[in-house]
Amino acid sequence: MPSGFGSSSYYDRQFRQSPALIRARKPYLVKNAVVGSAVAAFAIGVYIYTIRAIGQDEFEDVKVPDAPAQPSKR
């Protein structure tokens, strides 16, 4: 029976990557890092834009209801 994750030969008994997995992932390492950085930068940009857009709103057009009337104590 092979060692590692089930029948996977890409991991050893200590769940470390085998040299075969490192060789298989090597061509995609830079591309994945670039795409991951681009996605993260886009998400952070959308977040910052949204916070700034909301921060400029004074909410003057929103009606605030009056305080509820307090029941009289007898």
All heavy atoms as a GROMACS GRO file, in nm:
protein
  574
    1MET      N    1   0.085  -0.118   0.000
    1MET     CA    2   0.000   0.000   0.000
    1MET      C    3   0.089   0.124   0.000
    1MET      O    4   0.180   0.135   0.081
    1MET     CB    5  -0.091  -0.002   0.123
    1MET     CG    6  -0.176   0.119   0.135
    1MET     SD    7  -0.323   0.078   0.228
    1MET     CE    8  -0.416   0.221   0.197
    2PRO      N    9   0.062   0.222  -0.086
    2PRO     CA   10   0.144   0.343  -0.089
    2PRO      C   11   0.124   0.427   0.036
    2PRO      O   12   0.019   0.423   0.099
    2PRO     CB   13   0.095   0.417  -0.213
    2PRO     CG   14  -0.008   0.334  -0.277
    2PRO     CD   15  -0.037   0.218  -0.190
    3SER      N   16   0.225   0.505   0.068
    3SER     CA   17   0.216   0.591   0.186
    3SER      C   18   0.160   0.728   0.147
    3SER      O   19   0.153   0.764   0.031
    3SER     CB   20   0.354   0.608   0.247
    3SER     OG   21   0.438   0.672   0.154
    4GLY      N   22   0.120   0.806   0.248
    4GLY     CA   23   0.072   0.942   0.224
    4GLY      C   24  -0.079   0.951   0.222
    4GLY      O   25  -0.148   0.873   0.286
    5PHE      N   26  -0.135   1.048   0.150
    5PHE     CA   27  -0.280   1.069   0.141
    5PHE      C   28  -0.342   0.958   0.058
    5PHE      O   29  -0.335   0.959  -0.065
    5PHE     CB   30  -0.313   1.203   0.075
    5PHE     CG   31  -0.298   1.321   0.164
    5PHE    CD1   32  -0.254   1.442   0.114
    5PHE    CD2   33  -0.331   1.315   0.296
    5PHE    CE1   34  -0.241   1.552   0.193
    5PHE    CE2   35  -0.319   1.424   0.378
    5PHE     CZ   36  -0.273   1.543   0.326
    6GLY      N   37  -0.405   0.865   0.120
    6GLY     CA   38  -0.471   0.758   0.045
    6GLY      C   39  -0.373   0.690  -0.048
    6GLY      O   40  -0.274   0.631  -0.005
    7SER      N   41  -0.399   0.698  -0.176
    7SER     CA   42  -0.310   0.635  -0.273
    7SER      C   43  -0.227   0.739  -0.348
    7SER      O   44  -0.171   0.710  -0.452
    7SER     CB   45  -0.392   0.553  -0.373
    7SER     OG   46  -0.480   0.639  -0.442
    8SER      N   47  -0.218   0.862  -0.295
    8SER     CA   48  -0.143   0.968  -0.361
    8SER      C   49   0.006   0.945  -0.344
    8SER      O   50   0.054   0.916  -0.234
    8SER     CB   51  -0.182   1.104  -0.303
    8SER     OG   52  -0.098   1.204  -0.356
    9SER      N   53   0.081   0.957  -0.451
    9SER     CA   54   0.226   0.944  -0.442
    9SER      C   55   0.294   1.080  -0.433
    9SER      O   56   0.416   1.087  -0.434
    9SER     CB   57   0.278   0.867  -0.564
    9SER     OG   58   0.250   0.942  -0.681
   10TYR      N   59   0.214   1.188  -0.425
   10TYR     CA   60   0.272   1.321  -0.420
   10TYR      C   61   0.306   1.366  -0.278
   10TYR      O   62   0.369   1.468  -0.258
   10TYR     CB   63   0.176   1.423  -0.482
   10TYR     CG   64   0.172   1.416  -0.633
   10TYR    CD1   65   0.052   1.402  -0.699
   10TYR    CD2   66   0.287   1.426  -0.708
   10TYR    CE1   67   0.047   1.398  -0.837
   10TYR    CE2   68   0.284   1.421  -0.846
   10TYR     CZ   69   0.163   1.407  -0.910
   10TYR     OH   70   0.159   1.402  -1.045
   11TYR      N   71   0.262   1.293  -0.177
   11TYR     CA   72   0.291   1.329  -0.038
   11TYR      C   73   0.348   1.207   0.034
   11TYR      O   74   0.308   1.094   0.010
   11TYR     CB   75   0.163   1.375   0.034
   11TYR     CG   76   0.107   1.502  -0.022
   11TYR    CD1   77   0.007   1.500  -0.120
   11TYR    CD2   78   0.154   1.626   0.020
   11TYR    CE1   79  -0.044   1.616  -0.173
   11TYR    CE2   80   0.103   1.743  -0.032
   11TYR     CZ   81   0.004   1.738  -0.128
   11TYR     OH   82  -0.046   1.854  -0.180
   12ASP      N   83   0.442   1.232   0.127
   12ASP     CA   84   0.498   1.122   0.204
   12ASP      C   85   0.420   1.105   0.334
   12ASP      O   86   0.316   1.168   0.355
   12ASP     CB   87   0.648   1.144   0.228
   12ASP     CG   88   0.677   1.270   0.310
   12ASP    OD1   89   0.583   1.333   0.359
   12ASP    OD2   90   0.797   1.302   0.324
   13ARG      N   91   0.470   1.022   0.422
   13ARG     CA   92   0.398   0.994   0.547
   13ARG      C   93   0.386   1.116   0.639
   13ARG      O   94   0.297   1.122   0.721
   13ARG     CB   95   0.466   0.880   0.622
   13ARG     CG   96   0.450   0.748   0.553
   13ARG     CD   97   0.520   0.639   0.631
   13ARG     NE   98   0.524   0.516   0.555
   13ARG     CZ   99   0.441   0.415   0.574
   13ARG    NH1  100   0.351   0.423   0.667
   13ARG    NH2  101   0.450   0.308   0.499
   14GLN      N  102   0.477   1.210   0.629
   14GLN     CA  103   0.472   1.332   0.710
   14GLN      C  104   0.397   1.444   0.638
   14GLN      O  105   0.404   1.559   0.678
   14GLN     CB  106   0.614   1.381   0.743
   14GLN     CG  107   0.686   1.295   0.844
   14GLN     CD  108   0.747   1.171   0.780
   14GLN    OE1  109   0.779   1.170   0.662
   14GLN    NE2  110   0.761   1.066   0.858
   15PHE      N  111   0.325   1.410   0.530
   15PHE     CA  112   0.245   1.504   0.451
   15PHE      C  113   0.328   1.615   0.388
   15PHE      O  114   0.281   1.726   0.369
   15PHE     CB  115   0.130   1.564   0.536
   15PHE     CG  116   0.043   1.460   0.597
   15PHE    CD1  117   0.038   1.443   0.734
   15PHE    CD2  118  -0.034   1.378   0.518
   15PHE    CE1  119  -0.042   1.348   0.791
   15PHE    CE2  120  -0.115   1.281   0.575
   15PHE     CZ  121  -0.119   1.266   0.712
   16ARG      N  122   0.452   1.585   0.358
   16ARG     CA  123   0.539   1.678   0.287
   16ARG      C  124   0.528   1.650   0.137
   16ARG      O  125   0.504   1.538   0.096
   16ARG     CB  126   0.684   1.663   0.333
   16ARG     CG  127   0.705   1.708   0.476
   16ARG     CD  128   0.849   1.693   0.513
   16ARG     NE  129   0.882   1.551   0.504
   16ARG     CZ  130   0.982   1.493   0.568
   16ARG    NH1  131   1.061   1.564   0.645
   16ARG    NH2  132   1.004   1.364   0.556
   17GLN      N  133   0.552   1.753   0.057
   17GLN     CA  134   0.547   1.737  -0.088
   17GLN      C  135   0.666   1.655  -0.136
   17GLN      O  136   0.778   1.674  -0.091
   17GLN     CB  137   0.550   1.873  -0.156
   17GLN     CG  138   0.433   1.960  -0.126
   17GLN     CD  139   0.446   2.097  -0.190
   17GLN    OE1  140   0.547   2.128  -0.251
   17GLN    NE2  141   0.344   2.177  -0.175
   18SER      N  142   0.638   1.567  -0.229
   18SER     CA  143   0.745   1.487  -0.287
   18SER      C  144   0.814   1.569  -0.396
   18SER      O  145   0.760   1.667  -0.447
   18SER     CB  146   0.689   1.358  -0.347
   18SER     OG  147   0.614   1.388  -0.462
   19PRO      N  148   0.933   1.529  -0.436
   19PRO     CA  149   1.001   1.598  -0.546
   19PRO      C  150   0.918   1.597  -0.675
   19PRO      O  151   0.922   1.692  -0.753
   19PRO     CB  152   1.131   1.520  -0.563
   19PRO     CG  153   1.156   1.460  -0.429
   19PRO     CD  154   1.021   1.430  -0.372
   20ALA      N  155   0.839   1.491  -0.697
   20ALA     CA  156   0.755   1.484  -0.817
   20ALA      C  157   0.649   1.594  -0.816
   20ALA      O  158   0.621   1.657  -0.919
   20ALA     CB  159   0.689   1.347  -0.828
   21LEU      N  160   0.588   1.619  -0.701
   21LEU     CA  161   0.486   1.724  -0.691
   21LEU      C  162   0.549   1.862  -0.708
   21LEU      O  163   0.493   1.949  -0.776
   21LEU     CB  164   0.413   1.716  -0.557
   21LEU     CG  165   0.306   1.822  -0.533
   21LEU    CD1  166   0.198   1.813  -0.639
   21LEU    CD2  167   0.246   1.807  -0.396
   22ILE      N  168   0.666   1.881  -0.651
   22ILE     CA  169   0.734   2.010  -0.666
   22ILE      C  170   0.768   2.034  -0.814
   22ILE      O  171   0.748   2.145  -0.865
   22ILE     CB  172   0.861   2.012  -0.578
   22ILE    CG1  173   0.819   2.011  -0.430
   22ILE    CG2  174   0.946   2.135  -0.609
   22ILE    CD1  175   0.933   1.991  -0.334
   23ARG      N  176   0.814   1.931  -0.885
   23ARG     CA  177   0.843   1.945  -1.029
   23ARG      C  178   0.715   1.972  -1.108
   23ARG      O  179   0.714   2.051  -1.202
   23ARG     CB  180   0.910   1.819  -1.083
   23ARG     CG  181   1.055   1.806  -1.051
   23ARG     CD  182   1.119   1.694  -1.131
   23ARG     NE  183   1.047   1.568  -1.126
   23ARG     CZ  184   1.064   1.474  -1.032
   23ARG    NH1  185   1.151   1.493  -0.935
   23ARG    NH2  186   0.994   1.362  -1.036
   24ALA      N  187   0.604   1.908  -1.071
   24ALA     CA  188   0.478   1.926  -1.144
   24ALA      C  189   0.420   2.066  -1.124
   24ALA      O  190   0.358   2.121  -1.214
   24ALA     CB  191   0.378   1.820  -1.100
   25ARG      N  192   0.442   2.123  -1.006
   25ARG     CA  193   0.386   2.256  -0.976
   25ARG      C  194   0.475   2.370  -1.022
   25ARG      O  195   0.428   2.484  -1.032
   25ARG     CB  196   0.363   2.268  -0.825
   25ARG     CG  197   0.252   2.178  -0.775
   25ARG     CD  198   0.235   2.190  -0.628
   25ARG     NE  199   0.205   2.328  -0.594
   25ARG     CZ  200   0.194   2.372  -0.471
   25ARG    NH1  201   0.212   2.292  -0.370
   25ARG    NH2  202   0.167   2.500  -0.448
   26LYS      N  203   0.601   2.344  -1.046
   26LYS     CA  204   0.697   2.449  -1.077
   26LYS      C  205   0.657   2.538  -1.195
   26LYS      O  206   0.668   2.660  -1.185
   26LYS     CB  207   0.835   2.389  -1.102
   26LYS     CG  208   0.945   2.491  -1.108
   26LYS     CD  209   1.080   2.426  -1.115
   26LYS     CE  210   1.189   2.531  -1.113
   26LYS     NZ  211   1.322   2.471  -1.114
   27PRO      N  212   0.607   2.487  -1.308
   27PRO     CA  213   0.572   2.575  -1.420
   27PRO      C  214   0.457   2.671  -1.388
   27PRO      O  215   0.443   2.774  -1.453
   27PRO     CB  216   0.530   2.480  -1.532
   27PRO     CG  217   0.573   2.345  -1.492
   27PRO     CD  218   0.592   2.346  -1.345
   28TYR      N  219   0.376   2.638  -1.290
   28TYR     CA  220   0.258   2.720  -1.259
   28TYR      C  221   0.280   2.813  -1.140
   28TYR      O  222   0.191   2.892  -1.108
   28TYR     CB  223   0.139   2.629  -1.230
   28TYR     CG  224   0.111   2.533  -1.343
   28TYR    CD1  225   0.148   2.400  -1.334
   28TYR    CD2  226   0.052   2.578  -1.460
   28TYR    CE1  227   0.124   2.313  -1.439
   28TYR    CE2  228   0.028   2.492  -1.566
   28TYR     CZ  229   0.064   2.360  -1.554
   28TYR     OH  230   0.042   2.274  -1.658
   29LEU      N  231   0.391   2.804  -1.074
   29LEU     CA  232   0.414   2.880  -0.951
   29LEU      C  233   0.407   3.030  -0.973
   29LEU      O  234   0.334   3.101  -0.904
   29LEU     CB  235   0.550   2.841  -0.891
   29LEU     CG  236   0.583   2.902  -0.755
   29LEU    CD1  237   0.481   2.856  -0.653
   29LEU    CD2  238   0.722   2.862  -0.712
   30VAL      N  239   0.478   3.083  -1.072
   30VAL     CA  240   0.480   3.227  -1.098
   30VAL      C  241   0.345   3.274  -1.150
   30VAL      O  242   0.292   3.377  -1.105
   30VAL     CB  243   0.593   3.263  -1.197
   30VAL    CG1  244   0.587   3.410  -1.235
   30VAL    CG2  245   0.729   3.230  -1.136
   31LYS      N  246   0.285   3.198  -1.241
   31LYS     CA  247   0.154   3.237  -1.295
   31LYS      C  248   0.049   3.242  -1.185
   31LYS      O  249  -0.032   3.336  -1.180
   31LYS     CB  250   0.109   3.137  -1.402
   31LYS     CG  251   0.192   3.136  -1.527
   31LYS     CD  252   0.140   3.030  -1.622
   31LYS     CE  253   0.242   2.995  -1.726
   31LYS     NZ  254   0.199   2.882  -1.809
   32ASN      N  255   0.048   3.142  -1.099
   32ASN     CA  256  -0.049   3.141  -0.989
   32ASN      C  257  -0.026   3.256  -0.893
   32ASN      O  258  -0.122   3.316  -0.842
   32ASN     CB  259  -0.044   3.008  -0.914
   32ASN     CG  260  -0.102   2.894  -0.994
   32ASN    OD1  261  -0.171   2.915  -1.092
   32ASN    ND2  262  -0.075   2.772  -0.951
   33ALA      N  263   0.098   3.289  -0.866
   33ALA     CA  264   0.128   3.401  -0.777
   33ALA      C  265   0.082   3.533  -0.838
   33ALA      O  266   0.027   3.619  -0.769
   33ALA     CB  267   0.278   3.405  -0.746
   34VAL      N  268   0.102   3.550  -0.968
   34VAL     CA  269   0.060   3.673  -1.036
   34VAL      C  270  -0.092   3.685  -1.036
   34VAL      O  271  -0.148   3.790  -1.003
   34VAL     CB  272   0.116   3.678  -1.180
   34VAL    CG1  273   0.052   3.790  -1.260
   34VAL    CG2  274   0.267   3.694  -1.177
   35VAL      N  275  -0.160   3.576  -1.070
   35VAL     CA  276  -0.307   3.578  -1.073
   35VAL      C  277  -0.363   3.599  -0.932
   35VAL      O  278  -0.456   3.678  -0.912
   35VAL     CB  279  -0.363   3.450  -1.137
   35VAL    CG1  280  -0.514   3.440  -1.120
   35VAL    CG2  281  -0.328   3.445  -1.284
   36GLY      N  282  -0.307   3.533  -0.834
   36GLY     CA  283  -0.352   3.550  -0.695
   36GLY      C  284  -0.331   3.692  -0.647
   36GLY      O  285  -0.418   3.749  -0.580
   37SER      N  286  -0.218   3.752  -0.682
   37SER     CA  287  -0.192   3.891  -0.644
   37SER      C  288  -0.290   3.987  -0.713
   37SER      O  289  -0.338   4.082  -0.652
   37SER     CB  290  -0.049   3.931  -0.679
   37SER     OG  291   0.042   3.851  -0.609
   38ALA      N  292  -0.320   3.960  -0.840
   38ALA     CA  293  -0.415   4.044  -0.914
   38ALA      C  294  -0.555   4.035  -0.854
   38ALA      O  295  -0.623   4.137  -0.838
   38ALA     CB  296  -0.417   4.005  -1.061
   39VAL      N  297  -0.598   3.916  -0.820
   39VAL     CA  298  -0.731   3.898  -0.759
   39VAL      C  299  -0.737   3.968  -0.623
   39VAL      O  300  -0.835   4.035  -0.590
   39VAL     CB  301  -0.766   3.748  -0.748
   39VAL    CG1  302  -0.890   3.726  -0.663
   39VAL    CG2  303  -0.785   3.689  -0.886
   40ALA      N  304  -0.632   3.952  -0.543
   40ALA     CA  305  -0.628   4.016  -0.412
   40ALA      C  306  -0.627   4.169  -0.426
   40ALA      O  307  -0.696   4.239  -0.352
   40ALA     CB  308  -0.506   3.969  -0.333
   41ALA      N  309  -0.550   4.222  -0.522
   41ALA     CA  310  -0.546   4.367  -0.544
   41ALA      C  311  -0.681   4.420  -0.588
   41ALA      O  312  -0.725   4.526  -0.544
   41ALA     CB  313  -0.439   4.401  -0.647
   42PHE      N  314  -0.751   4.345  -0.675
   42PHE     CA  315  -0.885   4.385  -0.718
   42PHE      C  316  -0.981   4.388  -0.601
   42PHE      O  317  -1.058   4.483  -0.584
   42PHE     CB  318  -0.936   4.289  -0.827
   42PHE     CG  319  -1.076   4.320  -0.871
   42PHE    CD1  320  -1.101   4.426  -0.954
   42PHE    CD2  321  -1.182   4.242  -0.828
   42PHE    CE1  322  -1.230   4.456  -0.995
   42PHE    CE2  323  -1.311   4.269  -0.868
   42PHE     CZ  324  -1.336   4.377  -0.951
   43ALA      N  325  -0.979   4.284  -0.518
   43ALA     CA  326  -1.069   4.278  -0.403
   43ALA      C  327  -1.041   4.391  -0.305
   43ALA      O  328  -1.134   4.455  -0.255
   43ALA     CB  329  -1.055   4.142  -0.334
   44ILE      N  330  -0.915   4.419  -0.280
   44ILE     CA  331  -0.880   4.528  -0.189
   44ILE      C  332  -0.921   4.662  -0.250
   44ILE      O  333  -0.971   4.750  -0.179
   44ILE     CB  334  -0.729   4.524  -0.157
   44ILE    CG1  335  -0.699   4.402  -0.070
   44ILE    CG2  336  -0.683   4.651  -0.087
   44ILE    CD1  337  -0.552   4.371  -0.055
   45GLY      N  338  -0.903   4.678  -0.380
   45GLY     CA  339  -0.944   4.802  -0.448
   45GLY      C  340  -1.094   4.825  -0.439
   45GLY      O  341  -1.139   4.937  -0.413
   46VAL      N  342  -1.172   4.720  -0.460
   46VAL     CA  343  -1.318   4.732  -0.449
   46VAL      C  344  -1.357   4.768  -0.306
   46VAL      O  345  -1.444   4.854  -0.283
   46VAL     CB  346  -1.388   4.602  -0.495
   46VAL    CG1  347  -1.535   4.602  -0.458
   46VAL    CG2  348  -1.370   4.583  -0.644
   47TYR      N  349  -1.293   4.706  -0.209
   47TYR     CA  350  -1.322   4.736  -0.068
   47TYR      C  351  -1.291   4.881  -0.036
   47TYR      O  352  -1.374   4.951   0.025
   47TYR     CB  353  -1.240   4.642   0.021
   47TYR     CG  354  -1.256   4.671   0.168
   47TYR    CD1  355  -1.369   4.630   0.236
   47TYR    CD2  356  -1.158   4.739   0.239
   47TYR    CE1  357  -1.384   4.656   0.371
   47TYR    CE2  358  -1.172   4.766   0.373
   47TYR     CZ  359  -1.285   4.724   0.439
   47TYR     OH  360  -1.300   4.752   0.572
   48ILE      N  361  -1.174   4.930  -0.076
   48ILE     CA  362  -1.135   5.068  -0.048
   48ILE      C  363  -1.228   5.166  -0.118
   48ILE      O  364  -1.271   5.266  -0.060
   48ILE     CB  365  -0.987   5.091  -0.088
   48ILE    CG1  366  -0.896   5.014   0.008
   48ILE    CG2  367  -0.953   5.239  -0.087
   48ILE    CD1  368  -0.752   5.013  -0.033
   49TYR      N  369  -1.261   5.139  -0.244
   49TYR     CA  370  -1.354   5.225  -0.318
   49TYR      C  371  -1.489   5.232  -0.247
   49TYR      O  372  -1.547   5.339  -0.232
   49TYR     CB  373  -1.372   5.174  -0.461
   49TYR     CG  374  -1.480   5.246  -0.536
   49TYR    CD1  375  -1.458   5.371  -0.589
   49TYR    CD2  376  -1.607   5.190  -0.548
   49TYR    CE1  377  -1.558   5.439  -0.657
   49TYR    CE2  378  -1.708   5.256  -0.615
   49TYR     CZ  379  -1.684   5.381  -0.669
   49TYR     OH  380  -1.783   5.448  -0.734
   50THR      N  381  -1.539   5.118  -0.204
   50THR     CA  382  -1.669   5.113  -0.137
   50THR      C  383  -1.667   5.191  -0.007
   50THR      O  384  -1.759   5.268   0.023
   50THR     CB  385  -1.709   4.967  -0.110
   50THR    OG1  386  -1.709   4.896  -0.234
   50THR    CG2  387  -1.846   4.958  -0.047
   51ILE      N  388  -1.564   5.174   0.073
   51ILE     CA  389  -1.555   5.245   0.201
   51ILE      C  390  -1.546   5.395   0.178
   51ILE      O  391  -1.613   5.474   0.246
   51ILE     CB  392  -1.432   5.195   0.282
   51ILE    CG1  393  -1.452   5.049   0.322
   51ILE    CG2  394  -1.408   5.282   0.404
   51ILE    CD1  395  -1.573   5.022   0.407
   52ARG      N  396  -1.469   5.438   0.079
   52ARG     CA  397  -1.460   5.582   0.050
   52ARG      C  398  -1.591   5.637  -0.004
   52ARG      O  399  -1.631   5.748   0.028
   52ARG     CB  400  -1.347   5.609  -0.048
   52ARG     CG  401  -1.212   5.593   0.016
   52ARG     CD  402  -1.103   5.641  -0.075
   52ARG     NE  403  -0.975   5.627  -0.009
   52ARG     CZ  404  -0.862   5.662  -0.061
   52ARG    NH1  405  -0.859   5.714  -0.182
   52ARG    NH2  406  -0.750   5.647   0.006
   53ALA      N  407  -1.660   5.562  -0.088
   53ALA     CA  408  -1.788   5.608  -0.144
   53ALA      C  409  -1.893   5.621  -0.035
   53ALA      O  410  -1.971   5.717  -0.034
   53ALA     CB  411  -1.836   5.512  -0.252
   54ILE      N  412  -1.896   5.528   0.056
   54ILE     CA  413  -1.993   5.535   0.166
   54ILE      C  414  -1.954   5.644   0.264
   54ILE      O  415  -2.040   5.711   0.320
   54ILE     CB  416  -2.003   5.398   0.237
   54ILE    CG1  417  -2.071   5.299   0.145
   54ILE    CG2  418  -2.080   5.409   0.366
   54ILE    CD1  419  -2.075   5.159   0.198
   55GLY      N  420  -1.826   5.665   0.284
   55GLY     CA  421  -1.780   5.766   0.379
   55GLY      C  422  -1.816   5.908   0.336
   55GLY      O  423  -1.828   5.998   0.419
   56GLN      N  424  -1.838   5.930   0.207
   56GLN     CA  425  -1.873   6.063   0.159
   56GLN      C  426  -2.022   6.092   0.172
   56GLN      O  427  -2.062   6.207   0.165
   56GLN     CB  428  -1.833   6.076   0.012
   56GLN     CG  429  -1.684   6.071  -0.010
   56GLN     CD  430  -1.649   6.070  -0.157
   56GLN    OE1  431  -1.735   6.069  -0.243
   56GLN    NE2  432  -1.519   6.069  -0.186
   57ASP      N  433  -2.102   5.991   0.191
   57ASP     CA  434  -2.247   6.009   0.198
   57ASP      C  435  -2.284   6.062   0.336
   57ASP      O  436  -2.237   6.013   0.438
   57ASP     CB  437  -2.317   5.876   0.172
   57ASP     CG  438  -2.464   5.894   0.142
   57ASP    OD1  439  -2.512   6.008   0.148
   57ASP    OD2  440  -2.530   5.793   0.111
   58GLU      N  441  -2.368   6.165   0.337
   58GLU     CA  442  -2.412   6.224   0.463
   58GLU      C  443  -2.544   6.164   0.511
   58GLU      O  444  -2.590   6.194   0.620
   58GLU     CB  445  -2.430   6.376   0.446
   58GLU     CG  446  -2.301   6.448   0.414
   58GLU     CD  447  -2.200   6.441   0.526
   58GLU    OE1  448  -2.242   6.437   0.644
   58GLU    OE2  449  -2.080   6.438   0.495
   59PHE      N  450  -2.607   6.083   0.429
   59PHE     CA  451  -2.734   6.018   0.460
   59PHE      C  452  -2.842   6.120   0.495
   59PHE      O  453  -2.927   6.094   0.580
   59PHE     CB  454  -2.717   5.916   0.574
   59PHE     CG  455  -2.624   5.803   0.539
   59PHE    CD1  456  -2.496   5.799   0.591
   59PHE    CD2  457  -2.664   5.704   0.453
   59PHE    CE1  458  -2.409   5.696   0.559
   59PHE    CE2  459  -2.578   5.600   0.420
   59PHE     CZ  460  -2.451   5.597   0.473
   60GLU      N  461  -2.841   6.236   0.429
   60GLU     CA  462  -2.942   6.339   0.454
   60GLU      C  463  -3.078   6.298   0.397
   60GLU      O  464  -3.181   6.347   0.442
   60GLU     CB  465  -2.899   6.471   0.393
   60GLU     CG  466  -2.776   6.530   0.460
   60GLU     CD  467  -2.720   6.648   0.384
   60GLU    OE1  468  -2.766   6.674   0.272
   60GLU    OE2  469  -2.630   6.713   0.438
   61ASP      N  470  -3.077   6.212   0.298
   61ASP     CA  471  -3.202   6.170   0.235
   61ASP      C  472  -3.272   6.057   0.310
   61ASP      O  473  -3.382   6.017   0.274
   61ASP     CB  474  -3.177   6.128   0.091
   61ASP     CG  475  -3.072   6.018   0.081
   61ASP    OD1  476  -2.990   6.007   0.173
   61ASP    OD2  477  -3.074   5.946  -0.020
   62VAL      N  478  -3.212   6.006   0.416
   62VAL     CA  479  -3.271   5.897   0.491
   62VAL      C  480  -3.356   5.954   0.603
   62VAL      O  481  -3.310   6.035   0.683
   62VAL     CB  482  -3.162   5.805   0.549
   62VAL    CG1  483  -3.223   5.694   0.633
   62VAL    CG2  484  -3.076   5.748   0.439
   63LYS      N  485  -3.483   5.913   0.607
   63LYS     CA  486  -3.572   5.960   0.713
   63LYS      C  487  -3.544   5.880   0.839
   63LYS      O  488  -3.540   5.758   0.838
   63LYS     CB  489  -3.718   5.940   0.673
   63LYS     CG  490  -3.762   6.032   0.563
   63LYS     CD  491  -3.910   6.015   0.535
   63LYS     CE  492  -3.956   6.109   0.427
   63LYS     NZ  493  -4.100   6.094   0.398
   64VAL      N  494  -3.526   5.953   0.948
   64VAL     CA  495  -3.505   5.890   1.078
   64VAL      C  496  -3.637   5.902   1.154
   64VAL      O  497  -3.687   6.012   1.174
   64VAL     CB  498  -3.391   5.959   1.155
   64VAL    CG1  499  -3.373   5.896   1.291
   64VAL    CG2  500  -3.263   5.953   1.075
   65PRO      N  501  -3.692   5.791   1.198
   65PRO     CA  502  -3.819   5.799   1.269
   65PRO      C  503  -3.802   5.868   1.404
   65PRO      O  504  -3.694   5.866   1.464
   65PRO     CB  505  -3.859   5.652   1.286
   65PRO     CG  506  -3.734   5.574   1.273
   65PRO     CD  507  -3.644   5.655   1.184
   66ASP      N  508  -3.912   5.929   1.450
   66ASP     CA  509  -3.911   5.992   1.582
   66ASP      C  510  -3.894   5.885   1.689
   66ASP      O  511  -3.925   5.768   1.669
   66ASP     CB  512  -4.042   6.068   1.605
   66ASP     CG  513  -4.056   6.185   1.509
   66ASP    OD1  514  -3.952   6.239   1.466
   66ASP    OD2  515  -4.170   6.219   1.474
   67ALA      N  516  -3.849   5.929   1.805
   67ALA     CA  517  -3.833   5.836   1.915
   67ALA      C  518  -3.970   5.787   1.957
   67ALA      O  519  -4.067   5.862   1.957
   67ALA     CB  520  -3.762   5.905   2.031
   68PRO      N  521  -3.982   5.661   1.994
   68PRO     CA  522  -4.113   5.611   2.036
   68PRO      C  523  -4.159   5.680   2.165
   68PRO      O  524  -4.078   5.714   2.250
   68PRO     CB  525  -4.090   5.462   2.058
   68PRO     CG  526  -3.943   5.446   2.072
   68PRO     CD  527  -3.880   5.561   1.998
   69ALA      N  528  -4.289   5.700   2.174
   69ALA     CA  529  -4.344   5.766   2.293
   69ALA      C  530  -4.331   5.672   2.411
   69ALA      O  531  -4.358   5.553   2.402
   69ALA     CB  532  -4.490   5.800   2.268
   70GLN      N  533  -4.289   5.730   2.524
   70GLN     CA  534  -4.274   5.653   2.646
   70GLN      C  535  -4.411   5.638   2.714
   70GLN      O  536  -4.484   5.735   2.726
   70GLN     CB  537  -4.177   5.723   2.742
   70GLN     CG  538  -4.036   5.738   2.687
   70GLN     CD  539  -3.969   5.604   2.669
   70GLN    OE1  540  -3.992   5.512   2.744
   70GLN    NE2  541  -3.886   5.595   2.565
   71PRO      N  542  -4.446   5.518   2.754
   71PRO     CA  543  -4.574   5.501   2.824
   71PRO      C  544  -4.570   5.573   2.958
   71PRO      O  545  -4.468   5.574   3.027
   71PRO     CB  546  -4.587   5.350   2.840
   71PRO     CG  547  -4.449   5.296   2.827
   71PRO     CD  548  -4.373   5.393   2.742
   72SER      N  549  -4.681   5.634   2.994
   72SER     CA  550  -4.686   5.708   3.122
   72SER      C  551  -4.699   5.608   3.237
   72SER      O  552  -4.765   5.506   3.228
   72SER     CB  553  -4.805   5.804   3.122
   72SER     OG  554  -4.925   5.728   3.107
   73LYS      N  555  -4.630   5.641   3.346
   73LYS     CA  556  -4.630   5.554   3.464
   73LYS      C  557  -4.736   5.606   3.560
   73LYS      O  558  -4.740   5.722   3.596
   73LYS     CB  559  -4.494   5.554   3.531
   73LYS     CG  560  -4.387   5.495   3.443
   73LYS     CD  561  -4.255   5.496   3.514
   73LYS     CE  562  -4.147   5.446   3.421
   73LYS     NZ  563  -4.016   5.448   3.483
   74ARG      N  564  -4.827   5.522   3.607
   74ARG     CA  565  -4.932   5.562   3.702
   74ARG      C  566  -4.923   5.484   3.826
   74ARG      O  567  -4.893   5.383   3.850
   74ARG     CB  568  -5.069   5.540   3.639
   74ARG     CG  569  -5.091   5.638   3.528
   74ARG     CD  570  -5.233   5.623   3.483
   74ARG     NE  571  -5.254   5.715   3.372
   74ARG     CZ  572  -5.370   5.754   3.334
   74ARG    NH1  573  -5.477   5.713   3.398
   74ARG    NH2  574  -5.384   5.834   3.236
   0.00000   0.00000   0.00000
